[in-house]
Amino acid sequence: MKHWFGFLLLLSGPLAAMPPGKLHPSFFQRYDANGDGVITREEFDRKGSELFSRLDRDGDGKITRQEFWRGLLRHRFQKLDRNGDGQISWEEFLRAHRRLRGQSHP
């Protein structure tokens, strides 16, 4: 389970571009299940387990390359499709691009 953090950052998109120590508060809150201000190993492993289950589409206990990339693309698409209409408009694309540039170039 020690590699979950890097894997979760990869799937979290713009968070991966943030410098250390600048983790977005919503990311922290998502893993701090009881809201006590710390993320325990149990809380972190629970989220990792949920992620694994979502990616393991056929439920065989393994994530294939195809399952991994489909999960990653589905997640990224949902982040870009701000209005949830199943399409990424030019405006949605530009907004995401500008946001990423703003985070990586202060």
Long-range contacts (C-beta under 8 A, 24 or more apart in sequence): 1-44, 1-45, 1-48, 4-44, 4-45, 4-47, 4-48, 4-51, 5-44, 7-48, 7-51, 8-47, 8-48, 8-51, 10-72, 11-51, 11-71, 11-72, 11-75, 13-75, 13-76, 13-79, 14-99, 14-100, 14-103, 17-100, 17-103, 17-104, 18-103
